[in-house]
Amino acid sequence: MSAVAKADQGAKLTVHWLNESRGQRIVWLLEELNLDYDIKIYFRQEDKHSPPELKQVTPLGKSPAITIEAPSLEKPLVLAESGAIVEYIADHFGTHLIPKRYPDGSDGLVGAETKEWLRHRFLMHYAEGSLMPVLFTGLLTHNIRKAPVPFFLKFITRKIADMVDGNFTTPELKLNLTYLETFLSESPENEFLCGPNLTVADFMMIFALEAAVLFRALNETSYPKLYSYVRRIQNRDAYKRAGEKVSEVSGVKYVPFSESKL
C-alpha cells in the first residue's frame, strides 16, 4: 500500500543523514515502508558539529532532513525535524502507522479518541520535548567531566557535573524511565509503545531509549520491559536493513546509537 502510494505520486525521497544523529530513525521508517529513497551522508566535524554542507539543505544545518521531489512540486520540498518528517511520511505513504483516532460513529467527539491514538499523540511530543532534554543534559555533564582542563581545575569541573547529575539528570532519568516501564507494561502484549502494532511513536522514541542504554541508565536489570523493547526493535528486519543501507552508502559500518562510544 505504502510503496504503491509513493509510486503513484512519482516522489523521489532523499534522506540527509548525519552520523550520531536522529537521522537513522528516518532511514528505518522508510525501510519499514519499503520505499525507494536515496541517502546523502554527512559526517560530524572534529568539534562534533555538523558540516557546513548541511546548511545548504536546511538553514539550521541539522539532521534529519529530507528532500522530496515530485511532479506536483514546482521545486523540491525540504523537511526538517524528526517529528515533522515522520508525520509527513506517514500521512502520505504509511497511514497504517497512525492509530485509528475514533471508534466508528464517534468522529469529532471530545474525549472519544482511542487509547492507542492518545498514546501515540503524547509520545510524538514527549520524545523530544521531555525525554531528550534530560539525556542531552547527561551528555553535557559527561563532556564536562572529560573536558581538557588544567589538572587543578578537574576537581571543580567534576564537582559541577556531579551536582547537575545528582540534582537533575539522575532523578529525572529515573522518573522518566520508571514511567515508561509502566507505560509499556500497560500496552497490549507489551509489544509496542502504543499497542499491538508498530506506530510512528516507536520511530520517535527509539533514539532516546537507545541513548538511555548508551548512558547505562537503561539495562535489562533496571528496566527489563523497556530494555527488551529496544532490543526487539533493533532485531526487526527493516531496522537491520536501515543499518546495512547506511553502511553501504557511507563506507563505514553502522553501529546502533546504543552501542556507540561516549
Secondary structure, 3 states (H helix, E strand, C coil): CHHHHHHHHCCEEEEEEECCCCHHHHHHHHHHCCCCEEEEEECCCCCCCCCHHHHHCCCCCCCCEEEEECCCCCCCEEEECHHHHHHHHHHHHCHHHCCCCCCCCCCCCCCCCCHHHHHHHHHHHHHHHHHHHHHHHHHHHHHHHHCCCCHHHHHHHHHHHHHHHHHHHHHHHHHHHHHHHHHHHCCHHHCCCCCCCCCHHHHHHHHHHHHHHHCCCCCCCCCHHHHHHHHHHHCCHHHHHHHHHHHHHHCCCCCCHHHCCC
